[in-house]
């Protein structure tokens, strides 16, 4: 706010003691809002002036009212458009504002409607008229309200020709600390002020103890991490132990061969899997276990005829970005089989996997897999469905369907579908099944031990929970950072 304007206000009060801000704005030839702003600035420095708020009302023409005051009312325009011989109603109604004009002209008795012919004809009922509406609005514009009754005011307001304007102003007077000059208030108490003692004579700005501090710049958890935390809590509540998943790079042996997935399977093609060029291969495998895996693939065993192909160590040695966390499950089950005595276990993991996918609304090349594994004696498909139903119930997802499927390393296998209300269709959210004997028995697990397992996407349940229709709005360069800041806490059971 200009200090010069503040000084002009103080000088005027020094000369005249009191003034209203509207009158002061006209005297100083300044905008009224600028004058009020200057008064606020003066008040911030102390009790130099007092400002008593005032409120006044006055009538003002709308833009349509101003046009009528200048050119005449709509009903007068309709009357003037009717020639002596009359005019068809359809032609007359083509004029601007003809609907209200025709209605008002009929009510005033200026025109009549002749329906005796084939088409209605509008005729004049008088030779001349007095446009009272235009005259009233002209009077209001000039400040003369004497001929305007309350009923007419209400009618013109209803027609949106007139509006009531409230003007707020202040009556200014000298305050107890009135002075012609403004003293800048200090905002900080410095060490120099304390050392010199100058703080005793200085004026300080009042502290606003109710003011909110500046918002702190801080990070926020992504919705995926919020849902991941809820998933993890559910697994822990169900007695699961988390598997280590810090191996993003796996060998084809643990990612495919140990899971009884044949080397000619399409998933092992570069179009579906990201292979590593450096280091290109690895060969640190348990030799006895490697030979058993090779045998069950090429010749069969454990009641299976195998795939009957020439299994090659060169294919098993290829390094890749893991396509599923089931590779971790295979390592953990192999480790379990090395123990002296088998003990039932429940494992889970939540981490990233990588597939050479075509990107669309529900697929990414990098995503999170949520995996659960239960190893115990004599488990069956009923146990799998029961555990899955309880698991998804804790997630707040009850609209489930299971579809028979084929997996190289599970039999029987089931795809898990959930109804997505946003997409208004059923979408696949996971896969499940019982690990095949060809996978488990070469590891050294007992014959009567079965393993049920399932794998889910973390992204799709998150989309369902937070109402996203496109996965690229959740992950990738299109993500709105404000969404990350403002996304609510995840409550999967609500």
Secondary structure, 3 states (H helix, E strand, C coil): CCHHHHHHHHHHHHHHCEEEHHHHHHHHCCCHHHHHHHHHHHHHCCCCEEEEEEEEEEEEECHHHHHHHHHCCHHHHHHHHCCCCCEEHHHHCCCCCHHHHHHHHHHCCCEEEECCCCCCEEEECCCCCCCHHHHHHHHHHCCCCCCCCHHHHHHHHHCCCEEEEEEEEEEEEECCCCCCCCCCCECCCCHHHHHHCHHHCCCECCCCCCCCCCCCCCCCCCHHHHHHHHHHHHHHHCCCEECCCCCCEEEHHHHCHHHCCCCCCHHHCCCCCCECCCCCECCCCCHHHHHHHHHHHHCCECCECCCCCCCCHHHHCEEEECCCCHHHHHHHHHHHHCCCCCCCEEEEEEEEEECCCCCECCECCEEEEEEEEEEEECCCHHHHHHHHHHHHHHHCCCCEEEEEEEECCEEEEEEEEEEECCCCEEEEEEEEEEECHHHHHHHCCCCCEEEEEEEEEHHHHHHHHHCCCCHHHCCCCCCCHHHHHHCCCCCCCC
